[in-house]
Amino acid sequence: MCGIIGFAGREQAAPILLDGLARMEYRGYDSAGIAVRSEAKGLQVKKAKGRLQVLSDLTHGGADLEGTLGIGHTRWATHGEPNDINAHPHVSENGRIALVHNGIIENYLEIKEQLQRHGVKFTSDTDSEVVAQLLEFHYNECHNMLEAVGRVLRRIQGSYAFGIICSDYPNALIAARKDSPLILGYGENGNYIASDVTAIIKHTRDVVYMEDGEIAVVTAENIDVFDSEMNPLEKKHSQVDWDVSAAEKGGYAHFMFKEIMEQPEAVRKTLSPRVRDGRVVLDDVKLTAEYVKNISRIFIIACGSSYHVGMVSKYSWERLLRRPVQVDLASEFRYSDPLVDENTLVIVISQSGETLDTMAAMREAKSRGARTLAVVNVVGSSIAREADDVLYTWAGPEIAVATTKAYTTQLVLMDLIGLYLADLLGTVEKSEYDAILAEMQVLPEKMRRLLEHFEDVQYFASRYFNHNSIFFIGRNLDYAMGLEGSLKLKEISYIHSEAYASGELKHGTISLIEPGTLVVALGTYAALFDKAMSNVVEVKARGAEVLAVTTETFKEKMEKTADSTIVVPDTHPILQPSLGVVPLQLFAYYVALQRGCDIDKPRNLAKSVTVE
Ligand code: M6R
């Protein structure tokens, strides 16, 4: 989704802004722009629809814009179509104030009408321009930029992260946030603001996370942070502990492929510090045994792939915990008048930790007394900071829009949490507990071996990439895994694809199976393998082409019936999806590659969905 960067320093700002924007390209955008202030030329703004390269060419890599203070933005259109005019920065009518904005201003129409009555002329269709114009309006009244920002913030409703510069203030940029992430970075050659740490990691690891309602004044020498009443604040600094190379392709053709290949290491990092002396140790959570015993119900809330992790966990947790586990889409949960209370444990899962629906659902649950535990990848993100407890997946930065290593690390972390809770509840036999933990220890190695055979999947992709509609079928954990396999395929290859619980086929979907239809049949869940086989026979009888995924144990049986078979190593049933999903990720990747798709930045999608 939209990206913000700002710089106040002792170097030319434009190249820094362009580089920062390039590092946020993965978030998804449709236009970009920068504004730089110089003594000689005042505010200079350049914006362009399309790829960042267009903007870079337009400014000769930033060389055309002189000045050491500036802001930049990549826009993912919400209000107004993607074009040069609607791109940010937006400039106030007299040309003195430039602003970049992430989020949505809900009462912008009302403010716009008011300003129009005062004769203000608007050029764009955006809610963000309204804020730039409102700022000018208040600045003209009080002649103090910080005061004007304060007045604006009291007037607007909605979510925002702002970066603001004004031609009357040669050295300072102003930042403010509410419900949209914003980070302050302390560098050698100046200071930064960014919506995403990847934008500034090249320059600094010393950051401060802004909280809702806070305002910052950033100069080359200093950053002053204030609360909404303009009282100065002392902020805690954090050190970002991953380095630049983690957010670079490192010789791989695509981030997605690199991230698929990084999974064994990411899973190891997520698991190993939490397994000590044959026990699951979750030092970071404050859940007491007494609280856990009183849990009557568990909700898992998330969106997209994180929701699919929840679907897998429902099957494994109900088996381990003998408690009802309900998985809800965050966007549905938040408006469903949910039945949660102080005996409900709400798990929220989010790679970015910034997904607006997930955040809102978590707040809704908290307001009803539920305890919240967040499973998050991005350290210091909004969800991580607001949850009662947070457990991080140590996947490192994930750049490709299609999640892979964040998904598998979420899976294994959820397995660990499930095991931990089951142990507290006494609902898991020691032998099963030990068996799961033992298998977890060797999971990264099994994943590594599996990935060595990536070319097998590449072969199947080259055989099937021309299909226009693909079905994923499976039962129990295989069904939940199929949801993710199907999403992976459709989001990056644009092939229509659906996942079904195999038992549901006969209740409608089977009518779509005709000679040549590709069905990806998932048969890794040992307890229901025979049923899975029956479904393979059923679709074969209607002419389907079957690409199966199964385990070493069932390889022979499956190969007799399926047209093509991908084999994954055996492991404990609850861990099987962590291995089974890997060839599905690779399949999606290679199919998209064959079809010439923009793999890391699929159309219309954003990495972090910070609007509703
Ligand atoms: O950052 P989150 O995990 O909250 O994001 C939720 C979804 O937007 C995300 O999982 C999305 O479905 C993936 N990019 C799909 O690959």
Residues whose N, C-alpha, C, O or C-beta is under 5 A from the ligand:
A	BS01	M6R	C303 G304 S305 S306 I349 S350 Q351 S352 G353 T355 V401 A402 T403 K607 V609
